Amino acid sequence: MTNKVHAVSIALLLCASSQAIGADGYSVSDLGTLGDAVAAAGINEDGVSVGYALDLLYRYHGWVNTNGVFDQVTGMGMNGQGQMLGINDFNRSIFASYMLGMLSTNAAIYDGSMPMMIGMMMPCAINNSDFIVGSRFVTGPTGLREEQACSWHMMNGIQDLPVLSGASSSIAKGLNDAGWIVGSSILPGSLTPTATLWHNGAASDLGTLGGNMSQAIAINAANQAVGISELANGETHAFRFDLDANGSVLARVDLGSLSGGYSIALAISDAGQIVGTSGNRAVLWENGKPIDLNSLIPTNSGWVLNKATGINESGQIVGVGSLGGDPFRAFVLTPTEGCVADLNGDGALDFFDVSTLLTAYNSQDPLADLNNDGQFNFFDISIFLQAFQAGCP
């Protein structure tokens, strides 16, 4: 860069006016209602979300929400009720249909037309190969009804998963596209569950964070399982268990909680972002630390985010909160892009950002290489000026 261009660039920068920018990490959208309470259960890569709602007659209905429009799905039969509990990237969702007063639940796949019934089980998760996992009731050796982890696929129907060390009951809660399944089992002589992995036709105990209880709820493509576990001191915290290629536990990570006490992880993206709840506040865990999602939305939104239940690879998050004091409202959080001109990260565009740029530029600090081409020239100055003058999103 010539001295003349450099001088002009500095003059332009110094004449730029100070202005505030939006420093929030997410925009928040209300999914609306279907009469009364509504809860979101999951979201796919297209931003299509699913969940369930309570109408004014206190009946549960499943729903699929595409671009803010509800597709309501009712339960089978005159008095049937139902819940939509998960969705894959091909917009096929899982639906649980049941009748009040009956113990059995029928599972179905829904693709926007009629629900396709697949049999008596409680579906909990679906992957992109249309494998579904959950549980069903069976008659145990003692003649009592027991919950049995199971899976379903069109090629082989409902199949029970292997039993862990003679466990009296089990439930499968999550799976990844490679077919690794996680959930929990209750071992003989125990009243509390232990986190369980089903892999290569066998069940294995994933252990705890030091206490007597653990439950695995979701697993990503990197074979990281998340859920909840009791600690040695009796507290219950969200966890992440890292697994190797054989399914053995490499690390058990206590994800902590907000202000101590209870936390639970409910979903994990393939990139490792984890969401859940702690102290009735929706939480995002990044780099092993809990972040209150309420601190990352506009302060005047009217929302209190209580629980985050799903996250996609674009970083969109769904969950349940209250809006303007109205409880049990479903939300979608969408990440907002950071501002390239806010170089000192203080949420305002002012002289300090100009000074930061000039210092970095003169020392050839990568911070000033705004177009990431490995050079420091007028194009970097131009990018900064355009963002500064636009005010940033």
N, C-alpha and C positions, 0 to 999 in steps of 0.2 A: 504494500500500500504506500502511495506517495505521501509526502508530508502534507500536500494540499488537501488530498482526500481525507487524511487523518484529521486535519484541522477542521474541515467542514463537518465531519462526523461528530467530533467533540462539540462543536457549536450547536448542532442539532440536538444532541443529547442533553446538553445543559439547558436548552430552551424548553425541553419537554416539561409539561406540567404534572404536578402530583395528583394522583387519583386512586381511590380505593378499588380493590378488586374482591371478587367472591373467593374466599379461602376455604369454603366448605368442600368436604371430600365426596359428598353424594347429594344428588337431588332425590327427593322423596315423592312418590306418587301414591295416591289412594286408589286401591282397586275397586272401591265402591262396596255396595251391600246388596244382599238378596232378601232383604226384609229385616233381619236382626244381626246377630253376630256372624262374622266371616273370618276364616283363618286360611293362610297360604301354607302349602306343604312342600312345594318344590318349584323349580324353574329350569327350563332347558336353554340350549344355546341360542335359540331364536327369541328368547325373552318371553316365551309362552309359559304362564304359571298355572298351577293347579292348587285346589284346596277343597274346603268344605264350608258350608254356611248353614245357619239355623234360621228358618223362616219364622214368621209371626205366629205360626201354630206349633212352634218348637219341634219341627221336623228337620232332620239333617239332609242336605243335598250336596252332591259333588258339583264342582264347576271347573271349567277350563277358561282361562282369560287370555285372549289374544288381542293385543293392541287396545286394551281397555274395555273390550267387549266380553261379557260373560256368556258362556255356553253352559247352561244348567243341566245337570244329569241327575235324575231322580232314581231312587231305589226300585227294585223289582217288586211288583205286587201293589195292591191298593194301599197297604199300610207300610210299604217299603221305604227305607231310608238308606242313605249312602254317603260315602266320603271318597273324594279323589285324593290319593296319597302319594303319587309320584308320576313323573313323566320322563320319557327319553328324548333324544334329539331328533327323532322321527315323528314327534308329536303323537306318540302312542302313550296313553296314560293308564294307570291302574286304578281300579274302582272297587271299593268294598261295599257290597249291598247286604242289608240285613233287615230283619223284622223285629220290632220291639217285643221283648219277652222271649225271644229265641236265642239260644246260645251259638248257633251256627252262623257263619258269614260266608257269602258267596263272592268270589273274586271275578272280575271281568277286565278285559282290555277295551279301551275306548279310543277310537281314532277320528272322532267327529261325526260318525254315523250312529249306528246302534251299538250299545255295549255288547261285546262277545263274551258270554259267560264261560269260565274255564274250570269251575268246580268250587268245592267247599274249602276255602282257606282264607286267612287274613293276609292280603298282599301288603308288603311293606316297601318294596323297591323294585325297579325295573331297569335293565341296562339296554344298550343299543342293539343287542342281539335278541331282544324280547324275552330274555330270561327274567323270571319273576321269583322273588323269594319272600318268605313270610312264615306263617305257622298254621297248623290245623289241629283240631282236637282229636285225640285217639283214646282208646281204652287201654290203660296200662296194665301191668301184671297184677296189680291189686284190684282191678275192676273199676278203678276211678278214672275219670276223664283227665287226661294230661295234654299239655300243649307240646306239639312236636314241630321242630323246624322243618321246613319243606321248600321245594322249588317247583317251578312249572316252566315247561317249554312246549311249544306246539308239537314237537317231534316225539316227546315222551310223557306228556301230561304231568300230573302232580306226583312228585316223588319225595319221600322222606329223606332228610339228610342224616348222615351217620351220627350215632349217639356218642357223646363225650363221656367216657369212663363210667358208663352206667347211669348217666344223668337222668333224673326223673322227669324233667321237662326242658324245653329249649325253644328259642325263637330266633329266626334269621331276620336281621334288620336292614342290611345293606349289602351291595355287591358292586364290583367294578366290571369293566368290559372284558377283562380276562377271565371272569368267572369266579374270582375270589369272593367268598361270602363271609360276613361277620355278623355276630349277634351275641347271644348269651345262653348259658345252660345252668341249671341248678343241679349241683352234684349231690350224691347220696349223703344224708346226714346234715345237709346245709339248708338254710332257709333263704339264702341270698344267692344271686346269680354271679357267674364268672364269665368274663368276656371270652368269646369262642370264635375260632377261625375254622372255616371249612375250605379245604384246599386239597386237590389231587385225591379226592375220594375219602378223605379222613378229617376228623375233627381234632382240634388241639386247643388247649387251655392257654390263653394269652396272659393270664396273671392279672395283678392289680398294681396300684400305686402304694401298696403296703398295708392296706386294710383288708376287709373280708369280702368286699363286693366290687364288681366291675361289670359294665355292659358296653359292648361295642355297637355303634349305631351306623357308621358309614365308613367306606374305604375308597381311596382314589387309585388312579392308574400307577402311582408310585408305591403302592402297597403300604400306604400310611392309613392306619385305622384310628378313628376318633370315637369318643364316647364319654362315659362318666365312671369314676372309680372312687372308692373310699380310700382315704389316706390312713396312715398308722395312727394319727391323732383323732380319727373319727370324722374329720371333715370330708366332704365329697367334692371333687374337682373334675373339671374337664381334662381329658388326656389325649395324647397322640402317641400311638405305638408304631414304631418303624419296624417293618418286617423285611427279612432278606428273601432271596429268590425261592427258598424252601419253606417260607412261612414262619421261620424262627424269629423271635423278637430280638432286634438289634438294640433298641432303646425304648424305654418307657418315660415319656415326658409329661410332667405335671404342668398343665397349661395355666394354672393359677386361676384367680377370680378377681372380680372387682371388689375392693374393700374387704377382702377376706370372705370366708364362708363358701356358699354353694355356687357351683357352676357346672354347665353341661355343654358339650360340643355336639351339634346335631348334623352338621354337613361339612364336607371338605372338598375343595376343588382340586383338579389335577396339579395346579400350581402351588398347592399347599395352603391356600387361604381357608381358614376354619371359622365357622359361625356357630352361634348358640346363644346362651343366656346366662346371666349371673346377677343375682340380686334383683330379679325382675327387670333387668336392662338387657337389651339386645347387644351382643358382643361380637366383635371381629378379632380373631387372633392372627397376628402377623409377627414373624420372627419370635414366636413363642410367648408373646406378651398380649394380654387382653386390652382391647380398646373399646370403650363405650361408644357404640354407633350413634348415640344421641349427640355426641360431641362432634360428629362429622356431617351433620345435616344443618340446614339454615336454622338459626335460633328462633326465627319467627314462623316456623312451619306449622306450629300447633300440634305437632306429633310428640308422643312419648313412645319410643320403640321398646317393646318388652321382650320379644323373642325373635331371633333370626333362625329360620328353618331350612333355608336352601341358598345355594350360591352356584352360579355358572362360571364358565371359563372367561367370560367378559367382565367378571366381577360384579354382576348384578346380584342383589340379595333380596330375598323375600322373607316375610315374617308377619308377626302380629304385634299390634300396639293399640294405642288410643289416639284419637284425633279430636282435638277440641273438647276433651273430656268424655267422648263417646268411646267406650272400650270395645275390644275385640274387632278391630278393623285391620284388614290385610294391606300391606304396603309392599312396594318395590323400590329399592334403592338402586340408582344408576350412578356409577362413578363419574365425577366431573374431572375433566382434564386439568392438569396443573397449568399455571401461567408461566410461559417461557421468559417473560420480562421481569417477573418477581424473583430476581436472582438471589436476594438475601432471605427469601422465604418468610417475610414478616406479614404478608397479606395486604400490602399496600405498594403501589407504584410511586416512587418518589426519587429524590436525588441520591439516596443511598443505593438504589439499584443501578443508577447511572454510574456512580462511583465504583461499585463492585464490578461492573462490566469493564470499565476503563482499566482498572487495576489488573483484572484477569487478562484483558486483551494485551496490555503492554508486557505482561510477563509470560504470554502465550500459555496461559492456564486453560486446560480443556473446558472449563466452565464457560469461556467466551466463544467456544466453537459451537455456535447455536445450530448450525446445519450439519454438524458431525461429519465434515468432509476432510478433517485433519489440517485445515488451513485457517488462518486468521486474516480475514479481509472484509471488504465492504459488504459482502453478502450477510455476514454475521451481524454487522451494525444495522443493516436494513431489516433483518428479521426482528431484532430487538425494537427498532423504532416502530414498526408496524404493530407489534404486540402492545407496546407501551401506549401508542396513540389510540388503539382500539379499546384499551381498558381491560382486555382479557376476559374470557368467559367466567 
